Amino acid sequence: MKQGITIQERLKDLRVERNLKLEELAVATGISKSALGSYENDEFKEISHKSLVALAKLYGVSTDYLLCLAENRDHPDTELHLSDSMVKLLKSGRINNRLLCEIATHEDFVTLMTDTEIYVDGIATSHFNDFNGLLEVLREKVLSEYQPAGEDTALKTLEAMQVREEDYFCQVTHRTWDAILHAIREAHKDDTDSAPDGSNALNLIKDAKKALTVPGSYLDVFTALTCTQLQIRYEKLSEQERTVMKNIMKKTPAYKDSPLSRMKRK
């Protein structure tokens, strides 16, 4: 996930958010359609002060927001009561602020913070201690009155029912945290900077297995696999074409550094 968006992306997002076509935006702002298009697509296109003000006014945002100098669109003057350390961290570039915002605005984040606060403040500590203390009293009573021999089911059950506060809140917060991360990951699975799914790896394994069936040396196998990746049908090549391909492959670092170059097929 990218750290931030570009000015071009921001302008396009605002227009699409309002379901405006470039022609409609041109009429509303008095800026030509070609200029508006270049603002959204040309990274090096300068935006005039007049156009910047007109767009900011139409969209109801600050010019700083349009220029990606601010992320706060609706509440520019809000006092957030952040500590100096938090402000310093947010400005440092060490963390992805966009990702942090998506985590904090997820519908389950309030639940996560509530459960975290309960644990940190020790609000439920006495209840856990009372419950575990009662179970321990029952366990001691069973031991003293009935003196069970060996592994007794009732005793083991009383032990298992005791819950450590840390374990309970670890499970509760972990479940909520997983839900938040899964939702955000799903929302960004098609982003250009996200890792592709495992299908590419599976296809490569499938192609490698097919290449291993090719008769000849490991150079033949490597060449066949490379052809597959280039969408060339190795089996359709003539002997002369295969020879040319193999001579080329022998010169590539990919083959020279490969274990296949030092192996001989039986």
URMO-V329414 format. One record per residue. RES is the residue in one small letter. PHI is phi as a letter, one per 30 degrees, with the letter a starting at -180 (NA if undefined). D_LAST is the distance of its C-alpha to the last C-alpha in whole Angstrom. Layout:
RES;PHI;D_LAST
RES;PHI;D_LAST
This chain:
m;NA;47
k;d;49
q;d;52
g;a;55
i;c;55
t;d;56
i;d;60
q;d;59
e;d;57
r;d;60
l;d;62
k;d;60
d;d;60
l;d;64
r;d;64
v;d;62
e;e;63
r;c;67
n;h;65
l;c;67
k;d;66
l;e;66
e;d;69
e;d;71
l;d;70
a;d;71
v;d;75
a;d;75
t;c;74
g;i;76
i;c;72
s;d;71
k;d;68
s;d;66
a;d;67
l;d;66
g;d;62
s;d;62
y;d;62
e;d;60
n;b;57
d;c;58
e;d;57
f;c;59
k;d;62
e;d;65
i;c;67
s;d;71
h;e;73
k;d;75
s;d;72
l;d;71
v;d;74
a;d;74
l;d;71
a;d;72
k;d;75
l;d;74
y;d;71
g;i;73
v;b;71
s;d;71
t;d;70
d;d;68
y;d;66
l;d;66
l;d;64
c;i;62
l;c;64
a;b;65
e;c;63
n;d;67
r;c;68
d;c;71
h;b;72
p;d;72
d;c;75
t;d;74
e;d;74
l;c;71
h;h;72
l;d;69
s;d;68
d;e;68
s;d;65
m;d;64
v;d;65
k;d;63
l;d;60
l;d;60
k;d;61
s;d;58
g;i;55
r;d;53
i;b;53
n;d;53
n;d;56
r;d;55
l;d;53
l;d;56
c;d;58
e;d;56
i;d;56
a;d;60
t;c;61
h;d;58
e;d;61
d;c;59
f;d;60
v;d;63
t;d;62
l;d;60
m;d;63
t;d;65
d;d;63
t;d;62
e;d;66
i;d;67
y;d;64
v;d;65
d;d;69
g;i;68
i;d;70
a;c;69
t;e;69
s;d;72
h;d;71
f;d;67
n;d;69
d;d;72
f;d;69
n;d;67
g;d;71
l;d;72
l;d;69
e;d;69
v;d;72
l;d;71
r;d;69
e;d;71
k;d;74
v;d;71
l;d;70
s;d;74
e;d;75
y;c;73
q;h;71
p;d;68
a;c;65
g;i;61
e;d;60
d;c;62
t;d;61
a;d;64
l;d;64
k;d;60
t;d;61
l;d;64
e;d;62
a;d;59
m;d;62
q;d;63
v;c;61
r;d;60
e;e;62
e;d;59
d;d;56
y;d;58
f;d;59
c;d;55
q;d;54
v;d;57
t;d;56
h;d;52
r;d;53
t;d;55
w;d;53
d;d;50
a;d;52
i;d;53
l;d;50
h;d;48
a;d;51
i;d;50
r;d;47
e;d;47
a;d;50
h;c;48
k;d;44
d;c;45
d;d;46
t;d;44
d;c;43
s;d;42
a;d;38
p;d;37
d;d;36
g;d;32
s;d;32
n;d;30
a;d;28
l;d;27
n;d;26
l;d;24
i;d;22
k;d;22
d;d;21
a;d;18
k;d;17
k;d;18
a;d;16
l;d;12
t;d;13
v;d;13
p;d;11
g;j;10
s;d;9
y;d;10
l;d;13
d;d;14
v;d;13
f;d;16
t;d;18
a;d;18
l;d;19
t;d;22
c;d;23
t;d;24
q;d;26
l;c;28
q;i;28
i;c;27
r;d;25
y;e;22
e;d;21
k;c;25
l;d;24
s;d;25
e;e;22
q;d;24
e;d;25
r;d;21
t;d;21
v;d;24
m;d;23
k;d;19
n;d;22
i;d;24
m;d;21
k;d;20
k;c;24
t;d;24
p;e;24
a;e;23
y;d;19
k;d;20
d;d;21
s;d;18
p;e;15
l;d;13
s;d;14
r;c;13
m;c;10
k;b;6
r;d;4
k;d;0
